[in-house]
Amino acid sequence: MRKLLITGGMGFIGSNFIHYWMRKHPADRIVNLDLLTYAGTLNPAELAALPPNHQFVHGDICDFPLLERLMNENFDAVVHFAAESHVDRSIRDPASFVRTNVLGSQALFEAARRSNIPKFIHISTDEVYGSLGESGAFTEETPLSPNSPYSASKAGADLLAKAYWKTYGFPVVVLRSSNNFGPRQYPEKFIPMVITRALTDSEIPIYGDGQNVRDWLYVEDFCTAIELALKKGKPGEVYNVGANNERTNLEVARRILAELGKPESLLRFVADRPGHDYRYAIEAGKIRDELGWEPAYTFEAGLRATIKWYVQRVDRWIKLIQEKFMQE
């Protein structure tokens, strides 16, 4: 039996990983540390349905005394998802992103180092690399060149992870993934925003001309990459995780509307946001060759599964959309 500390396990990727891990490894114990911010989507009913070997701890990754107490439980590994992650919010409130993503990550690295945690998986993003032109793809050797307060704060945490490896031999593995999508994602992010607004026949804002390109990764495929990193990832290494699913924002929105049988007249082009990166693309050859990872989902299959999840829970999101997003 293994024992994992998961930070941010009530959020999008973290909650999907917990469900995945407990399905694949039912004898393992998980301690789930989460601050329960607005973006947590693992609801109380889902939490209660998890087996007794899942323990929830309400707390802040910046609370170092709490981290020290937790690390005394002799975890086999830490998987660090906890982060402020929405670019638009980082433009409005950069300080909270620096606090959580940089200072919180450093507190975790230090508490885990002092407790001799044998493996630490740090979840990062392709956004730390900045923006691409029409061609090329990010590799692990691409220099970091973040363009938003969010991506800058994640790059700061990545550099701290590297420093902890070089200075202390801290066994950290960094995973930089392309844009994840799937169930349990808070509908401020692009795909769930389009789905939930379409389901309520609400206007769907599209930044600029909608030609910004993202490389999309279904969240369960990312969970399998994290599992491999836990088992075989080399400490001190960075692994890019992407599935070669490049689509423009406009293409994605139109595909969702077609799947739902909704008209494209719901689309509204709005002023572009400041510092909007044009294109992301990931070269994932390293994790494929060294760890044997392969995505199982096509973009289309993942999108259909995602749409189905939200359609089955549309009542849960209607009030949220009306109260929060209709005011923006």
N, C-alpha and C positions, 0 to 999 in steps of 0.2 A: 504493500500500500504506500502510495506517495502522498505527500502533503504539499499543496500549492497555495501561495498567497497571490490573490488576484486583486489588483487595484483598479477601480473604475468598473467593477463587475455589474453595476446596474445600468451602465450606458450601452450604446449600440454594439460595438464589437465585443466588449467585455461580456455582456450578457449572452451573446451568441456563442462565445467561446465556452462559457460555463455550461450552457446546455449541451454543446458538442462534446466537451470533455467528460461530463458526467454520463453521457450516453455511451461513450467509448470506453470509459474507465470508471465503472460504477463503484469500485472499491476505494477509489482515491478520496482524500479529504480536501475540500476547498474552503479557504477563508477568504471572504469577499469584502474588501475594504472600499467603501464608497461614501462620498459626502452627501449623496442624494440631492444633486442640483436639479435644475429645471429639466435637463436633458435625459435624466434617467428614465428608461422605458421598460424595465423589468418590473411589472406592477405587483402589488401585494399578493394577488391571487397566484401569480406565477412563482413568486418567492416562496409562498407557503407550500406550493406543490413540489418544490425541490426536495430531494432526499435529506435525511438528517445529517449526512456527512458534509452538507453545505452549511457553513456558518457565516452569517452576515454581521459585519462590524460597521457601525455608522461612525465615520471619522474622516479627517482631513489629512492628505499626504504631507502637508506642511507641518503637522503636529509631530515633532520629532520624539518627544517622550512616548507618545502612543506608538510610533513606529518601533521604538526600541523594545517596548513591552511585547509587541506582536512578534518581532523577530526572535524572541526567546523561545518560540514554539518549534524551533528546529525545522524550518521548511526545507523541502528538497529543491524548490525553485520559487522565484517570484516572476510573475508576468505583469508588466506595468502598462495598463491601458489608460489610467486616469489622466485626463487632459481637458483643457478648454480647447475646442476644436473648430468653432465656426468662424470663418474669415470675417464675415460682416460684423460680428460682435467684437472681434479683435480690433477692428478699425474704430469702433465706438469706445472700447474700453481696453486698451492694450495692457494696462497695469495688471489686471486680473489674469491675463494670459502669461505674463512674465512670472507672476507669483506661483501659479499652479504648475506651469509647464517647465519652468527653469528651477525655481527654488524648491518646488515640491519634488521634482525628479532628483535633485541633488540630495535632499533629505533622505529619500529612499535609497539612493546609492550608498550613502554614508551609513545608514542604519543596517543595510544588508551587508556591507563590507565589515562592519564591526562584529556582526554575528556570523561571519564566514559562510554566508549563503552560497551553496555550490553552483547555482546557475541563475542568471538574471536575464530575462528577455525584455528589452526595451522597445515598445511599439512606437515607430516614427511614421513618417509620411514622405511621399515623393515631392511634396511641395517645398521641402528644404532645398531642393536643387534649383528652384526658380522656374523660369519659363523657357520653353523651346520654340524654335521657329517651325517651318513647314516640315522639316525632316530631322532625323536623328532620334536618339533615345537616351535617357539617363542610365548611366552605369554606376556601380559603387565608387568609381574613381572620379565621377563628375564633381567638380568643386561646389560647395554649398553656396547658394546665392539667393537667399529668401527675399520675397518682395512684399510680404504682409507682416503685421505684428504677430499673427498666429504662426506663420512658417518660420519667422525669426526666432520665436520662443522655442519651437520644436528643434530648430538647428542648434540653439544654445544648449538644449538638453543632450542632443547627440554629441556635441563637442565635449560636454562634461563626461558622458559615457566613455568616450575615447580616452579622455584624460585619466579617468579612474582605472581603465585597463592598463594604460601605459605607466602610470605612477604606482599603482597598488597591485596590479595583476588581478583586478576585480573581474570576475568571470561574466562579463556582460556581452550579450549578443543583440545587435540592433537590426530590426526589421523595418524597412522602408517600403510601404505598400502604395499602390495606386489607389484611386478612389473606390472605397468599399461601398457596396449597396446591399440591401436585403431587409429582412424583417427587423422590427424593433428599433428602427432609426427615427430619431426625432424629426418631425416634418418641417424643420427649417432648412434641412439639406435638400439638394436639388431633386433627386428622384422621389423621395416621399412627399416633398412639397408639391410636385406636379401631380402625383397620384391622388393625394388627399384633396387638393383643390379641384381636380377634375371630377372626383366623386361627388363633390358638393356644387358642381357647376359654377365654380368661382373663377375669377380671372387668374391667369398664370403668368407671373412676371418673368420675362426673359431678358437677361442683361445684354445690352448692346445689340449686335445683329445675330446673336445666338451661335456664332461660329467658333467660340472657344472650345477647344478639344480636350477631353479627359479620357484616360485609360481606366476602364471600369473593371472591378474585381468583385465577384460575388462573395459575400462575407464568409460562407462556409469554406470556400477555397482558401481564404486567408487563414481560417482556423486550422486547416490541415498543414499549412506552412508553419504556423506557430508550433504545432505539435512536433513537426520534424526538427525545428530549431531547438526545442527542448531536448529532444532525443540525441540529435547529431550535430547541432550548430556549434561551431568553434568559438570559444571565448575570444573577444576582441574583434570579431568579424562583423561586417555589415552585409546583409542580404537584401537585395531588391526583390519585391514580390509584385508581379503584374501578369495579366493574362492576354495582353495584346488585343484589347477590346476598345480601340480608339473610336470615339463617337463625338460629334459636335453636340452641344447642349440642345440645339434645335432638333437634331435628329432624334435624340433621346425623348424629348418632349412629344414630338409627333408620333413616335412609336408607342408611347404610353397612351396617348389619346386614341390611337387606332385600336389598341388592345381593349380599351374601355368603351369603344364606340362613341367617343365624345368628339365634338367639332373642334377644328383648329381655330375657330373664332374665339375660343377661350384664351388664346395666347395674346399677351400684351408685351411689346418690346419697350423696355425702360432704360433710363440712363445707366451706362456701365458703371460698375463700382471702381473706386480708386485702386490702382495697382493690380488690376485684374490680369492674372497670368493667361497667356494666349493658349498654350498647349503643354500637356504633360504626356510623356510616354516612357515606359519602363522596359529596360533590358533585363530580363530575369534569368539569364543563362546560368549565373553562378549558383542560385538555389536549385535549379533544375539539375545541373551537372553534379554538384557536390552533395546535395541532400536528397536528390531524387524526387523533388516536388513537381507535380503537374496539376493544373486546375481540372476539375471534373465538370464544371458548368460552362456552357456557352453563355454569352451575354444574353441571348434571347431566352434561354431556359431560366437563367437567374432572374431576369426581369419578370417573366411570367409568374414565377414562384413568389416574388416580392409583391407584385400587384395582387395576387390571390390573398396573401396574408393581410394586406390592408383592406381589401374588399370585405373580408370576413370580420373585420373589426372596425368598420367605418364609423359606427356610433361612438366609439371611444375617441375618435379624433374630431368629430364635428364641433363639439363645444370648444375644444382647444383652438381649432382654426378660427372660429367666430370670435373668441375672446382675444386671441393674440394676434393672428395674422391679418384679420380684417381691419385692425387698427393701424397697421403699418403702411 
